[in-house]
Amino acid sequence: MRDLVAPNAQETARALSARDAEALAASGRAVGTAFGHHLVWLGRSVAGTSARRLHFLSREGAWLAKHYTRLRHLHANGHTWPEPVTLAVSRRSTFLPSLPNISPASLAPLLTQYPKASARAILYSLGLDPPPSGTRTGPTANLPLDRPWAEAGVLPCILGDPWIAATLERRRAAQREALLRYLAQEQAMEGGVLAVADIGWRGTIQDNLARLMPTRRVVGYYLALHPPLSPPPLNAEKYGFILSPADPRRLARRLRFVAPLEFVASSAIPSTLDYVLEGGRARPVSDTLVVAPVSLPAFRMLQDSVAEGIADAAFLAEPSALLSRQNVLKFLEAPPLALAHLFFEGWRDDRYGAGALRRGAPPLRSTRLLSALASKAGRRMLGLELAESGWPWGLLVRDMPFAAPLLRHLILGFDARL
């Protein structure tokens, strides 16, 4: 697995001042409290259904499952909560197998979510990694792989290529068989209701599983749930704790930058790419990338503090979505400097859909800020730069710590759409 630690990163973490360490721990406990309330809500909600198991999805879901298991043993009513099961699934590993065929119509959930993606990024999201641009030989030599898929004629050209069409169909059929076998091994095919859980944000993996098993009722429970970009399957039902599609759009915009919460809910467990059949059993194939700086002392300190906040929920009688939402918003919009620095040590894995893999973010220049004050175009450019960082508030705190509180006040006050 790739080493995430920069040459001086561990020394930087060890050199945290007492003040920075205290701020990092306080931030971790606050967001841990939100996760704790969420997990109690999760256990109680699923206990009220006919589901005997609760299936946690994704890499972050595996982290949630660990804390759910611990809280289930600590909480007075935890014995009534469904048994947790961790599924090695991801958006990439479940999307292609869920499709009835390969066509623009069947690809709509992916294409709607990533309208600016290149044809190459879309193919990668389907598990096909074409040769680099400039390759003059091979089956994809003359295809417009690096042009936007939405550009006129690009997608029909790509999907109409005989080699790509045949290769994708073989992969779709093989992965569908393997994923169904894996789900059967994990007892996810049993019972009337399949209950699933994750951090959020749109329930994409749940939709994939619902398409894969159209006769099952698949119910999802999330920390936050944003409105779907394309119609979900009819057998998919979803609930959000601190955000649901019925909540105001302004609140949804404030909670849309999920990367810091996914960062907190990370471990050494990598994402799942696909599945292979071996001796009649299906085995998940893991990525080689560990996204979080798990070996850094500062990251371990953060996660220990999060675990403390979650453990406090063992004495919780009634989970509060309001308190949890306030804690999450404070964590996202007013982070301490140490947390911002730590976040940008990790990788942002947007290879699915967007086709991008980045670590850190370029420095935010003061000239960009001055330009934003002077013109609408400058404000748009600043907004794009902040949004592409994955965490606008973290970037402001990292690069403009003294101006960050005022800038945050102005941006939120004007309801800017980053």
N, C-alpha and C positions, 0 to 999 in steps of 0.2 A: 504494500500500500504506500501511496505517496506520503512523504514527510511534509507536514505543513509548517514546521517550525523554521522560521528565518534564522540566519546565523546569530543574530543578537536578540531574538525574541524572548528566550528564556531569561536572559540577563535583565531585559526590560521588565519582565513580569516579577522577577525576584526583587527588583529595585522599587516596587510600588511603595509609595510613602504610606504611613499609617493612616493619613487622611483619605488617600485614594482607596486603600484596602477597605476602610470602613464604609466609604460610599459605594464601592462595588458590592460589598456584602449586603448593605441595606437595600440596594436595588434588586439583588437576587432574592432576598426574603420577600420583598413586596410582590414581585411577579410570581414567586412561589406560592404566596397566599392566594393569588388569582387562580393558579393551576390547582391548588388544593380544593378551593370552592368548586371549580369545574369538575374535578374528579368525584367529589361527593354528589354533585348534581347528576353526573354521569351514572354512577352506581345506582342511585335512587330511581332515575328515569328508566333505565333498562330493567331494573328489578320489577317495575310495574308492567312489564310486557311478558309475553310467553317465552322470550328468549332465555335459554339456559346458559349461553356463552356470549361473551362480548368480544368481538374480533377487532383488534387494533391494527390499523393500516399504516404503511409507510415507515420510513426510517424514524421519523419523529414519533410515530405511533408506538414503536418499540420502546422508546424512552418513556412515553406516557404509561404504557403497560407495566413497566417496572414500578413506577410510583403508585399506580392503581393497585397493584398486587400488595404492596407494602401497606397502603392506606386501608385496603380491604381487611387486613388482619388487625389493624390498630383501631379502626372506627367501631363504635358500639353496635352499629347496624350493618357493618361490613359483611357479616355472614350471609346477609340476604342478597348481596350484590351478585350478579352473574360471574361465572368463572372467566378470567381473561385468557385470550388466545392471541398470540402475535402472528400476523400473516406477513410473510416476506413478499410484499407487493409494492409496486410503484406506479406512477402514471404511465411510464414507458412500458413496463412489463405487462400491464393489463389492457392498454388501449388497443393495440393491434389485434390481440386475440378476441376482443369483444366485438369486432366488426363482422357483419354478415358477408361483406365483400369489400373490395378496394375500389372506391369511386369518390368523386367530389362530394356526393351526398352523404356517404357513410363517414367521410373524414371531416364533416362539418363541425363537430365539437372541438376538434383540434384547430382547424383553419379559422374558425370564428374567434378563438382565444388569442391566436398569434397572427394577426393580419399582415404584419410587416416581415414575417419570417421568410427566409430564402427557401427555395426548393430543396436545397441540400439539408437545411435544418429540419424540414418536414420529413424527409426520408430518414434522417438519423433518428427522429422521434418514433419512426416505425421500425427501427432496428436495422436499417440498411445504411451502411457507411460508405458512400461512393469514394473513388480515388480523388486526390486533390485536384484543384483547377490547374489547367495546363497540361494534364495528361493527354497525350495524343493517341494513345492506344487503349483498348478495352471497350467494354460494352457501353459505357456512359461518356465516351470521348467528346461527342458533339452536342451534348444536352445542356440547356441553360440552367445548370444547377445552382449557380450563385446569383441568379436574378430572383426578385421577390416572386413567390408563388402566385400572388394576386395580380401580377402583371399580365396583361392580356396574352393568352395563348400559352403561358408557361406551364400551368398545371395539366392541361390536356396533353401537352407535348410530353411531359414527364410520365404521367400515368399511361399514356398511349404507347410508350416505348415497350416493345415486346419483352426485352430482357428484364426490365424493371417490373412489369406487370406479372411475369411468371415468377420472378424471385420473391416478390412481396406476397403473392398468393400461396406459394409453398411455405413461406415463413408464417403467414397467418394461420394456415391449417395446422402446422406443427406446433406452434405456440398455443393455439387454442386447445389442442389435445393435452399438452403438457400442463397448462394452467388448470384446466378442469381436473386433471389427475392430482395436482398439488392441493387444490381446494378440497377434494374428496379425502385426501390423506389427513388434512387438518380438520376434518369433520365440519367444514363450512357448508357442505351440501345437505346437512341434516337439519330437521326441524322445519317449522312453518315460516319462521321469521329469521332473517340473517341480520343481526345487530352489529353495526360497525362504528368505530370511533377514530377520530384524528383531531389534529389542531384545527384544520380547515384548509382552504377558505371557500371553495366552491363545491367540494365533494366530488371531484373528478374521478378518483379511484372508485368511489361508491357507484357512480354512474356506469363506469366500465364493468364492474361486477354485475350490476343490474342488467345491462345489455347481454352479458354472458349467460346469465341465468334468468331469462324472462318470466319464468313461472314462479320465481321466488319473490317474496316481499322483502326488500332490502331497506333497512331503516338506519340512518346515520345520525350521529351525535357529535357536535363540534364545539370547540371553544368559541369560534366565531364563524358565521356562515354568511357569505356574500351572495347576492342574486346570481342565478346562472346566466351565462352568456348565450347558451343555446338550450332548447327545451330538454329537460332531463327525461330519462325513461319513465314510463307510467308506473313502474313497480318500485321506483325510488322515492323514499320519504325522508325528509331531513329536518333537523332541529339544531339551532345554535344557542349557546349559553349567553354570551355577552353581546352577540349581534345576530340578528336574523334578517332575512330579506325584507321584512315589513318595517324595519327600523329606518330612521331618516337617512337620506343619502349623505348628508354632511358627516354623520357618525361613521358611515361605511368608508368614506374617504379618509377619515382620520385613522381608521383601523386597517387600511389596505396594505400597509407595508409590513408584511408578515415575516420578512427575513430575520429580524432580531429575535422573534419568538422561536422560529425554527432553529436559530443558532443556539439558543438556550436549551432547546429540547433535542440536542444532538449528543452523540456518543461515538465510540469507535466503530459502531455498526455502519457499514456502507449501504448504499441504495441497491435495489435489485434491478438487474438489466433484463433478464429473461429466464427461461427454464429449459432443462434438458431431461430427457427420459433415460434412466439408467436402471437396468434390471427390473423393469416394470414399475419403477417409482420415479417421481418427478423431483428434481433437485433445483432450487433457485440458484442462479448464477449472480454473484455479487460484483459490483463495481470495484475498482482498485482505489478509488478516491475516498478518503475520509475528510469530510468537509470542515469539521471543527478542529481547532488547535488543542486537541485533547491532552497533549503532553505538557502544556503550559501550566505552571502553578496558579496563575491568575484565573484560568478557565476552571480548574478544579475548585478553586475558592468560590467562584461564582456558582457552580453547580451544587456545592455543599450548602451554600446559603439558600439556593432555590429549594433544596431538599428539606431544609429546616422549615421554610414557609409552608411547604406542602404537608409536612408532618403535623403542623399545628391544626390542620383541618380534622385531625382525629377526634377532636373535642367539639366539632362543629355540629350544631343541631339543625341549622337551616342555611343552606348555601345562598350567598347574595350575589346576584348578577351585577348589581349596581356597584358594590365595593370592588368586585373583580374587574369590572370595566374601568373604574377610576384608577386602579393599580396598573392595569395594562397601558392605559393612555399615558400615565406618568412615566412608566418604564420606556415607552416608545418616544415620547415627545420631550422629556427632560432627563436624558441619561447623564450619568457622571462621565467625566472625561476618560477615566480608566476603562469603563465599559465600551465607549466608542472605539478606543484604541484596540481593545481586545476583539471586538466584532470584525474590524477590518484586517485582522490577522487570518481570518478564515476564508474559505472559498465560497463563492456564490455559484451554485451549479444550475445554470439555466440552459443546459444543453437540450433538454426536452422542450420542444416548441420554439424557443428563441434561438437555440443553437449557440449559446454563449457560456463560457466558463471563465470566471474572473476571480481574482483575489485582490482585496483592498479596493481603493478608489483613488483616482488622481487627486492631487491637492486642489482645493477650491481656491481660486485666485480672487484677490480683492478687486481686480479690474472687472471681473464678471459681476460682482456685486454692484459696483459703480454703474456698470452698463444697465443693470436691471433697474436701478433707480431712475435712469434717464429715458428709457424707452420700453415700449411694449414688447418689441422683439428681444430686447435684452432680458426682460423678465421671463419670456418663454425659454430662452436658452439656459438661464439659470435654473428654471424649473425642471428642464430636461436633465441637466447635469445632476441636480439633487436627486431626482427620481431614479436615474440610472445607477446611482450609488447603492441602491437597495435600502438605504436608511437615511433620508434627508436630515433628520434631526441629529443623528449620529455624526454625519459629515460636518454639519455646522458646528457642533460641539468640538469635534476633532480639530478643525482648521480655523475656526473663529470663535474660540471659547468665550471671549469677553462680550462679543456682539450677539452670540447665539440666543440668549434670553429675549432680547429686543426683537431680533429677526423672527423668532418663533411667535412672539406676540403679534407682530405685523402680519405674518403669513396666515396665522389662524384667524386673526381679526378680519382680514379681507377674504377669508374663505378661499384662498388660492388653491387651484387644482394642480398639485404637483404631478 
